[in-house]
């Protein structure tokens, strides 16, 4: 790991995994632009000399532009992008509405597209490479019977596919593109989920912690020859039945 501070953009940063990722980068001395719809109201992330906060819907091109502009005006470069923003909810397949689908596409796919395009353009201009890490989901390739998440997984599966395509497209530019695919994680999203249900979703019998997901992101950020990789952090749920 270089001793030179990196500039890191983290989307969906106001709580849970996103806030944990912000804390992890700040703890090692990096500068972070943290964004979410209301990140300035977050109780988990605060503005500082190393943290800039940008409110806005990352599914809007104007928000993505503001985030990148803030990174360059405050910290002068962009070395790392962590696409964490995402929404997830379950319903029987036939119950998903047009509004549900549009909401999933806006946050999970458009929220990836606009900011990643701008970040890649800046990394190419800097000519020093870069790292993009996207938070996917172990469910995208490995469904669990009883978790009716087919429509959200359309978007998460798309993120894994674009991760691998971009990894090849920009390999010779030194821009590495990877993803972390969590299983069940102990976050506010699962506040109402019974502990025994959470434990049943992992062969190891426990949910992952936010820190464990953040550690995986840091690893991929620093792994100089790892690109196009989907790193599962799911207690082994992706490779078998239990």
N, C-alpha and C positions, 0 to 999 in steps of 0.2 A: 504494500500500500504506500502510495506517495505521501510525503509529509506536507505537500502543497494542498491547501483546502480546495475542495471541489465545490462547484455550485450545483445544487440538487433541486429539482422541481418535484414536489409530491402532490398528487391530486387526491381528492377525497380525504383531506388531512385533518379534519376537525376532531375525530374521535377514533377509537378502536385501532385497527391495523394502521391506518394512515398516520394517526398521531404517534403511534409507536415507532413508525419508520422515521418520522421527523426527529423524534428524540434520539434515535440511534445515530443518525447522521450528525446531529448537533454535538452529541457526546464525543464524537471523534474529531471534532473541529471543523466540520464542513459548514458551508452556508446553505440555507434552505429557503426556497419560496414555497410556502404551503398554501394550498387553495382548496376551497369548498364553497358551497352556497353561502354559508354563514360562518366561515372560519374565524372571523374577528370576534365572534361570540363564544368561541370554544373555551371550555374549562380545562382542556388538556394540552392546548398549544397556545403559546403567547408570543407576541412580537418581541424582537430583541435586535441587538446589533448583528446577529447571525441568522435571524429568522424574519422574513418578510411575509405578510399575510395578504392574500388577495381573495376577496369575496366574489362569487359568481358561479353561474352554471357552466361547468366545463363542457357541456354539450353544445354551447354557443361559441361560434368562432371568435366573437369579440372577447370572451373571457380568456380563451387560449392566447390570443394576441396580448392581452393585458398581462397575463402571467409571464410570458416570455419577455415582454418589455420591462417588467419589474425585475426579472432576473438580470437583465443586461444593465439596467440603470443602477441597480444596487450593488451587483457583484461582478459585472463586466464579462461574464462568460456563462456557458451551460455545459457541464460535463456529464450530468446524470439526470435522467427522467424516470420517475417511478409512477406508472399509471395504475393508481390504486382505486380511483373513483369507480363505484359500481353499485348497482342496486340488485336485490335478489328477493324473490318471494315465490311461494309455491302455490299452485292450483292444479286441479285436473286440467289436462291439455285443452279440453273443449270449453273450459270456463275462462280462458285468457281472452281479454277484450282487445279491440283495436288500440284503445288508450294504453293498456298494459304494454303492448308490444312497442308502441311508439316511445313510451317512457324508457323501456329497456334499451332500445336502439339509441336513443338520444344520449343517455348517460354512459352506457357500457361501450358503445361503438363510436359514436360521434365524439364522446368524451376522450376516447383514445386518438381518433384520427387527427383532429385539428391541432392539438398541442404536440403530437408526435411529429407531424409534418414540419411545424415551425422549429421544434427542437433539432430535428435532423438537419434542416437547412443551416441552423447556427453551428452545429457540430462540423458540418462540411466546410463552412467558412473558416472555422478556427483551425482546421486541418490537424487536430490533435486527438481524433477519435472521440469515443464517448460510450456510455452505457445506458441502455433502455431496459427497464425491468417492468413487466406488466403482471398484475395480480389476476390470475385466472381462477379456476376451481377444479378440484379433483373430479367433481361430478361431470365435467365436460366430456371426458372420455370414458368415465367409469360410473355409470348410473347405479343408484341403489334403489331397489324396489321399495316403494312406499314414499320416496321423496319425489314428488311430482313437479319436477323442475325443468321439463323439456324445453319450454320456450326461453327462459333465462339462459339455458345452456346453448341455445342457438348463438347467442352473443358471446359467451365465454369460449365456445369452440372456435368461433371466428377469430377471437383474439389469439388463440394458440396458433392458428394457421398463419395469420399475418406475422406473428413473431418469427416463425421459421422462414417465411418468404423474405422479410426484411433483413434477417440475419445473413442470408446469402447476398442480397442486393447490396449491402453496405459492408460486407466483410473486408474488402480490400481498402476501405476507408478507415478501418479501425473502429467502426461503430458496432458494438456488440448488442444483440437484441435477445433477451431471454424472458422467461416467465416463471413465476412461482405459483403453484397450484395447491392451495390449502385444502384440507378437509374441513372438519368442524373446528372452529376456533372460538375460544372464550372471549367474546366481544359483546358490546351492547346490543348488537343485532340479535343475539340469542338470549337476551335477558329473561324472556319468558319461557325458554325451553327447559324442561326438567333435566336435572343433572344426569339421571339415568339414561335419558334419551340421547343426550350429548355423548355419553360414554359408549353407548351402543353403536355409534357411527364410526368407531375406530377399533381395529383389531387390538390395539394397545390398551383400549379401555379408558382413554382419556382424551379430552380435547387438546389441541395445540394452544400455546399461549401466544399473545401478540408479540412478545420478544422473540419467540422461535421463528415467526414469520419474518420479522425485521432482520434477524440474523441471516436468514436465507437470502433476503434482498441484498444485504451487505456483501455476502459471499459472491453473488453473481456480479455485483458492481466491481469487485476487485479481481475476479477470476479472468486473467488476461487472455486466455485462449478458449474460454467457454462462450459459445454463441449458438443460438437456435435451440437452446435447451429448455425443457419444461421440468422444473424442479418440484417434485411432489413433497409436500409437508403435511402428511395426512395419517400418520401412524400405520402406514402400510395398506390403507383401504383400497389403493388403486390396483393392487396386483392379485387380489384373490377374494374368496368368500370367507365369511367368519360367522 
